[in-house]
Amino acid sequence: MMKVHPFTMIVFQLVLICMILFYMHPLYVLSILCFVLAMICVLGKLDSAKKTIAFSLYNALLVLMINPLVSQTGKTILYRSPRIPLVGRIKITGEALAYGANMGVKLICIFLIFTLFGMLTDRDEVFGFFSKYAHKLTLTLSLTVNIIHRLKNELQRVRDVMILRGVDFQGKRITNKIKAYYPVLKVILISALEGSMDRAEALYSRGYGIHRRTSYVKVRMEILDYFLLAINLLLLFLLGYGMILGRGSYLFYPELMPFRLEDLKYLVFVDFVLVISLFMIWGSKRWKFLKYRI
């Protein structure tokens, strides 16, 4: 399974998120969405990303429905409702729909970018990378994630034991449900406190905080990481240069701005760099020389 250095993927993720936030042009946003989807397909993780895509689509549709109701500006009026008491007339404009659709696509891109981060990195390597520079914060996050899983298992175990003792958790009245779950919550609280004491003793016995943290495995940069970092710098340069020239901007109100030829030409350069990074990820699964370390 192909993995990327955590630092490389963090920079890559931040650059993509900055592009999504600063680019307002619909074609730019759609091109980034196509790139992220193509990257997921190249990795062969489309099935595992279907839940994220479905969840992001629901949120995008919610934005698309709410924005025309909130924003009443725009010259292209598609629907005007009769006068409603205390509200007035509600009008739906084409500009509001276009802006909501654009924001929805941006939201989908952000969800998929975070999903892509998990596909291209190893969890242990990410925690090991962050622990070198923020070991206390990393330890807190690691313990938090672990305690959530343990509490879930503990809750299921205690609930099964209470059911064997005759406790009814399917009562129709809410008061009966509260009485049934109250002893379970007390057991879970006591178990969590005992678990925290065990972890504190384990950390103390290992000398946590006395000396500098050591690591058994060093995550090294490979050729692919250097290529991707160079592409990240190029994308960041194109983003800054484009913001200075006004490329990637788009006006939805009071009416939709026509597409400019300069924006389309600049989009070709951005897409070309994105295709290079996609080609490198695709080639890393086939080219053996990219696996050699420097």
Helices and strands as residue ranges (DSSP letters): H 6-22, H 26-43, H 50-70, E 77-80, E 91-93, H 94-120, H 123-131, H 135-164, H 174-205, H 223-245, H 261-284, G 288-291
